[in-house]
Each structure stands twice: as structure tokens, then as C-alpha cells.
Amino acid sequence: MYARKKINNIGFISTRLQGTDGVSLETAKWSAVLERMGYTCYFFAGLSDWDEHRTTVVPEAFFDHPRIKEIQSQCFGKLTRSSQLTGEIHHMRVQLKEALYDFIRQREIDMIIPENAITIPMNIPLGLAITEIIAETGIPTIAHHHDFYWERQRFMINGVGDFLSFAFPPSLPSIQHVVINTPANRELSYRTGLSPHVIPNVLNFEEPVSGFDDYNKDVRADLGLEEDDIFILQPTRIVARKGIEHSIELVNRLKNPKAKLVISHFSGDEGVAYQERLRNYAEIMNVPLLIKPEIIGTTRGLNPDGTKRYTLWDVYPHADLITYPSVYEGFGNAFLEAIYFKKPVLVNRYSIYEIDIEPKGFEVITIDGYVTHDVIHKIQYILTHPEEREKMVEKNYEIARQFFSYQVLTYKLMTIMIHFEGLTAYATP
């Protein structure tokens, strides 16, 4: 049975919509733009702190759910799987598929946007369930891909190659695929024959930057900084690919006792070994390292001990320099945020930066895998010449507004939505 209907309600599907991870951030931006375009957005996730009136939470969709973790642990690092594991995967697939059908029916969803859920196999049953629903209904789908399994070493040896080929990502006629960078476009085309759209990460550069107010005026003090300290901010999680050793070395080589390095986030779900390594390295390099993510959250408020909780947006205005020495990034949210808050930024020229960002003409301080004397000199110059710094950050802001704004995202999404005009016949769930 088929129903032809105009696209009104859009359902985002993700394993997690919480915190400041890249997928959650970009989902929020896409939904904001689509709402401005006249659509109503709903959300399906395994873990969420979003609007409960718009969000359906099914715990088994979360990649860290105990049953999903157990499944995942048996899928990778080996070349075969047991029949019991296959049965458990399909049992969870059926359970999640029923929950997704309920979500689509109850919210009257006309289009779905899986956010990385049929891209990286963090929850194999969820990816299979989404793929089968698309195959069975032909529902218009924009598959938003952030990072693929072949980009992560831990997924390369596995006993689920059949599932990966089937659903990560699937090739079905009602899906329009979107990747966030040019190399992903090339690799996906090479591996699957699919022709995705490239939509980079964006920020709302049309909206004036937030700055100092009565609430965030105490950020420096609460972080343990003096007013005249040089506040160097590493606005990322503590994971090895962020290259935070370079930030520590940079502070050491500035030879200024007032220079302090602040890291904004915890290590997250990738363990604490790297965080301990950084603490030890900072001690060796005699660098003051401030890690206080407990006072930096997604919303303002009070912690249980009565201390203020700030957002990252409260912290950025106080920083003097942003460090972003990543070895690898899918795109670079922290880079855009530094530009948005009109801060000088140091960038390690990771591959996506070289291909998709650098050619736009940004004026930043770059390293090629290591810190040099010339880099230190440039930083010292920028920190002590406010007129030159102002020219630099204003130029960068205008470039970003041209290439990475909500206006750009609106245009690109409009192009995809036009594709679905007249193609909205799909099976009623």
C-alpha cells in the first residue's frame, strides 16, 4: 500500500543526541536550518538530553547499551562470528525496527535523516533496522555520514563484513547520501559506486557572536586563571588524534609563566590512558595544564557542589589563542568555532584541512606535524599586536561566512529536498 504525501515531518535517527560530540552538534544545526525552511523535526536516539516532546528515546539504540556493547565486542578483532551472535544481532534488529516503525507512525514522519547510524558500525542492529525500513518503505532518506568504518583501524578486522556491506552504508534508491568532506566523497564513490553530496560542517555566521555577560564574567577565575594570564584553549575531547602534545610543547616554548593551557572536555568513551600521558608530559615540560570539564557543559546551570556550569560558548570569549593540532578530523568544528569567536588559531595541517579548508584563504598559524621556532615567533607576534590580530580574525570571519554558514547549508539542503519533489511515494508503515 502506497501513500503520496508532501514532506512535512522529518525524523533524525542517531545513537546519541547529547553533549558536544560532532554528530550531535551537526544534527542540531541541520534541524535548526530545516525548521527555518518550514519543516518540523523529530528525533530518535538511544541517549538524549534534547526536548522530550520532540524526542523518542529507545535505550537499545545507544552504542553504549550493555547488550549492544556485548554484541560489538564479539564482532570486531576476529574474522568469524558464532551463530548465537548472529541470532542476537537479528533479535536486536527486530526490536529496534519495531521501535523505529512506531516512531515513524506516531510522529507521522515523511523523511528520515540517519545521523552516522548507517555509517560507522557502533550499533550494528540499529544500522540493519534502519536499512530494512528504508528498503521496505522507500521512505525519502538523507544519510548524513560523518565517519566511515574504513576510517577506523579498530573496525578493519571483523566477522560482520556481510552486515557492513549491507548497511554501512546501504545502497538504496530512496537514499541521498551526504558526506562532510571531499576525501570521503571520493572514497565512498570508489568503494560503493555511490555519488554523495558534500556538505561541510557549518556555523551560524549570520548571527552575531556571543560575548561577555554577567554570567560568564567569572570564567577565568573558575578555571583557575588570573586576569593577565595568557589563556590558551584546546576546545576538544582528550583523545590521541587531537595531538594535544603539540599544544603542551607550544606553551613550554613560549617561555612565558603567564601562559596556561586549558582543555575543555573529558576523554569521553576512548579511555583515560591518553589523558594520563598528557598530564605526565605537561609535568615534564613544566606546563600548567588545566582540565576542568566538570564546569563546562551543554547548558548553563549549577553543579551539585554549587559551582557554576558554563557552556563552551561562555569560555571562548575569554581565550587568547585556540590550539587545534589534530592529526585527523572528519572536518573541524573547533576550527570553525575559533573563527566564529574571532580568535587566532593554531592548526596542524591535517588532510581534510589541507583539501577543504585551507584553499579558502584563512589566515591562521599552521604546523606540519611539529612546532617550529617560526610558529612560536608568529604566536608571540599575534599575541602582542592587537591591530594585526584584529585584521586576521575579521578576515577569517568573512571567509567562513561565505563558505561555512547556515546560508550555505540551507542552499545545499534545498538542492536535496528538490530532488525528492515528486518522489515522495513510499509504503505506509
Backbone hydrogen bonds, N-H to C=O, Kabsch-Sander energy under -0.5 kcal/mol:
donor,donor_aa,acceptor,acceptor_aa,energy
3,A,426,Y,-1.9
5,K,3,A,-0.6
5,K,424,T,-1.1
8,N,6,K,-0.8
10,I,40,T,-2.9
11,G,111,M,-3.0
12,F,10,I,-0.6
12,F,42,Y,-3.0
13,I,113,I,-1.9
14,S,44,F,-2.6
17,L,47,L,-3.2
21,D,18,Q,-0.6
25,L,21,D,-2.4
26,E,22,G,-2.5
27,T,23,V,-2.3
28,A,24,S,-2.1
29,K,25,L,-1.8
30,W,26,E,-2.8
31,S,27,T,-2.7
32,A,28,A,-2.0
33,V,29,K,-2.3
34,L,30,W,-2.8
35,E,31,S,-2.3
36,R,32,A,-1.8
37,M,33,V,-1.4
38,G,35,E,-1.4
39,Y,34,L,-2.4
40,T,8,N,-2.5
42,Y,10,I,-2.9
43,F,54,R,-2.5
44,F,12,F,-2.6
45,A,56,T,-2.3
46,G,14,S,-0.6
46,G,15,T,-1.1
47,L,15,T,-0.6
49,D,17,L,-1.7
54,R,51,D,-1.4
55,T,51,D,-1.0
56,T,43,F,-3.4
57,V,55,T,-0.6
58,V,45,A,-2.4
58,V,56,T,-0.6
61,A,58,V,-2.7
62,F,59,P,-1.8
65,H,62,F,-1.6
69,K,65,H,-3.1
70,E,66,P,-2.1
71,I,67,R,-2.0
72,Q,68,I,-3.0
73,S,69,K,-2.4
74,Q,70,E,-0.9
74,Q,71,I,-1.0
75,C,71,I,-0.7
75,C,72,Q,-1.1
76,F,72,Q,-1.1
77,G,157,I,-3.1
86,T,82,S,-1.9
87,G,83,S,-2.3
88,E,84,Q,-2.3
89,I,85,L,-2.6
90,H,86,T,-2.2
91,H,87,G,-2.3
92,M,88,E,-2.3
93,R,89,I,-2.3
94,V,90,H,-2.3
95,Q,91,H,-1.9
96,L,92,M,-2.6
97,K,93,R,-2.6
98,E,94,V,-2.2
99,A,95,Q,-1.6
100,L,96,L,-2.4
101,Y,97,K,-2.4
102,D,98,E,-2.2
103,F,99,A,-2.2
104,I,100,L,-2.5
105,R,101,Y,-2.5
106,Q,102,D,-3.1
107,R,103,F,-2.1
108,E,105,R,-0.7
109,I,104,I,-2.2
110,D,9,N,-3.0
111,M,9,N,-1.3
112,I,140,P,-2.2
113,I,11,G,-2.7
115,E,13,I,-3.4
116,N,114,P,-1.0
116,N,144,H,-2.3
119,T,116,N,-1.2
120,I,116,N,-1.6
122,M,120,I,-2.4
127,G,123,N,-2.0
128,L,124,I,-2.3
129,A,125,P,-2.4
130,I,126,L,-2.6
131,T,127,G,-2.1
132,E,128,L,-2.4
133,I,129,A,-2.0
134,I,130,I,-2.2
135,A,131,T,-2.4
136,E,132,E,-2.5
137,T,133,I,-2.1
138,G,134,I,-2.5
141,T,174,S,-2.3
142,I,112,I,-2.2
143,A,141,T,-0.6
143,A,176,Q,-2.0
144,H,114,P,-2.1
144,H,142,I,-0.9
145,H,143,A,-0.8
145,H,178,V,-3.2
146,H,144,H,-0.5
149,Y,119,T,-0.9
151,E,148,F,-1.7
152,R,149,Y,-1.8
155,F,152,R,-1.7
156,M,153,Q,-1.5
157,I,153,Q,-0.5
158,N,156,M,-0.7
159,G,75,C,-2.7
164,L,160,V,-2.3
165,S,161,G,-2.3
166,F,162,D,-1.6
167,A,163,F,-2.4
168,F,164,L,-2.1
168,F,169,P,-0.7
172,L,170,P,-0.7
175,I,172,L,-1.7
176,Q,141,T,-2.9
177,H,175,I,-0.5
178,V,143,A,-2.8
179,V,197,H,-2.9
180,I,145,H,-0.5
185,N,181,N,-1.5
186,R,182,T,-2.2
187,E,183,P,-2.6
188,L,184,A,-2.6
189,S,185,N,-2.1
190,Y,186,R,-2.4
191,R,187,E,-2.6
192,T,188,L,-2.3
193,G,188,L,-0.6
193,G,189,S,-1.8
194,L,188,L,-0.7
197,H,177,H,-3.0
199,I,179,V,-2.8
199,I,197,H,-0.6
203,L,404,F,-2.1
205,F,203,L,-2.0
207,E,204,N,-1.5
217,K,213,D,-0.8
218,D,215,Y,-0.6
219,V,216,N,-1.7
222,D,218,D,-2.7
223,L,219,V,-1.8
224,G,220,R,-0.7
224,G,221,A,-1.0
225,L,220,R,-3.2
229,D,226,E,-1.5
230,I,258,K,-2.4
231,F,229,D,-0.9
232,I,230,I,-0.9
232,I,260,K,-2.6
233,L,231,F,-0.6
233,L,321,L,-2.7
234,Q,262,V,-3.2
236,T,234,Q,-1.6
238,I,266,F,-1.7
239,V,237,R,-1.3
242,K,239,V,-2.2
243,G,240,A,-1.8
246,H,243,G,-1.7
247,S,243,G,-0.6
248,I,244,I,-1.9
249,E,245,E,-2.6
250,L,246,H,-2.4
251,V,247,S,-2.1
252,N,248,I,-2.1
253,R,249,E,-2.4
254,L,250,L,-1.2
255,K,251,V,-0.6
255,K,252,N,-1.0
256,N,251,V,-0.6
259,A,256,N,-2.2
260,K,230,I,-2.7
261,L,288,P,-2.1
262,V,232,I,-2.7
262,V,260,K,-0.5
263,I,290,L,-2.6
264,S,234,Q,-2.0
265,H,236,T,-1.3
270,E,267,S,-0.7
276,E,272,V,-2.1
277,R,273,A,-2.1
278,L,274,Y,-2.2
279,R,275,Q,-2.1
280,N,276,E,-2.3
281,Y,277,R,-2.4
282,A,278,L,-2.8
283,E,279,R,-1.8
284,I,280,N,-2.2
285,M,281,Y,-2.4
286,N,283,E,-0.8
287,V,282,A,-2.8
289,L,287,V,-0.6
290,L,261,L,-3.0
290,L,288,P,-0.6
291,I,289,L,-0.6
292,K,263,I,-0.8
292,K,290,L,-0.6
295,I,292,K,-1.8
296,I,293,P,-1.6
297,G,310,Y,-3.6
301,G,309,R,-1.4
303,N,307,T,-3.0
306,G,303,N,-2.6
309,R,301,G,-3.2
310,Y,295,I,-3.4
310,Y,308,K,-0.5
312,L,297,G,-0.6
314,D,311,T,-1.1
315,V,311,T,-1.0
316,Y,312,L,-2.4
318,H,315,V,-1.5
319,A,315,V,-0.7
319,A,316,Y,-1.6
320,D,231,F,-3.1
321,L,231,F,-1.5
322,I,344,P,-2.4
323,T,233,L,-2.5
324,Y,346,L,-2.3
327,V,241,R,-3.3
328,Y,241,R,-1.1
336,L,332,G,-1.8
337,E,333,N,-2.5
338,A,334,A,-2.1
339,I,335,F,-2.0
340,Y,336,L,-2.7
341,F,337,E,-2.2
342,K,339,I,-1.4
343,K,338,A,-2.4
346,L,322,I,-2.8
347,V,365,I,-2.8
348,N,324,Y,-1.7
349,R,367,I,-2.5
350,Y,348,N,-3.0
354,E,350,Y,-2.2
355,I,351,S,-2.0
356,D,352,I,-3.0
357,I,352,I,-0.7
357,I,353,Y,-1.5
358,E,353,Y,-3.4
360,K,357,I,-1.8
361,G,358,E,-2.1
364,V,362,F,-0.8
365,I,345,V,-2.2
366,T,364,V,-0.6
367,I,347,V,-2.2
368,D,370,Y,-0.7
376,I,372,T,-1.8
377,H,373,H,-2.3
378,K,374,D,-2.2
379,I,375,V,-2.2
380,Q,376,I,-2.5
381,Y,377,H,-2.2
382,I,378,K,-2.6
383,L,379,I,-2.5
384,T,380,Q,-1.0
385,H,381,Y,-0.7
385,H,382,I,-0.7
389,R,385,H,-2.2
390,E,386,P,-2.3
391,K,387,E,-1.8
392,M,388,E,-2.2
393,V,389,R,-2.5
394,E,390,E,-2.0
395,K,391,K,-2.1
396,N,392,M,-2.1
397,Y,393,V,-2.1
398,E,394,E,-1.9
399,I,395,K,-1.9
400,A,396,N,-2.5
401,R,397,Y,-2.3
402,Q,398,E,-1.3
403,F,399,I,-1.8
404,F,400,A,-3.2
406,Y,203,L,-0.6
409,L,405,S,-1.9
410,T,406,Y,-2.8
411,Y,407,Q,-2.0
412,K,408,V,-2.2
413,L,409,L,-2.8
414,M,410,T,-2.4
415,T,411,Y,-1.7
416,I,412,K,-1.4
417,M,413,L,-2.8
418,I,414,M,-2.2
419,H,415,T,-1.1
420,F,416,I,-1.0
420,F,417,M,-0.6
421,E,417,M,-0.6
421,E,418,I,-1.1
423,L,420,F,-2.6
426,Y,3,A,-1.5
426,Y,424,T,-0.7
427,A,137,T,-2.4
428,T,1,M,-1.6
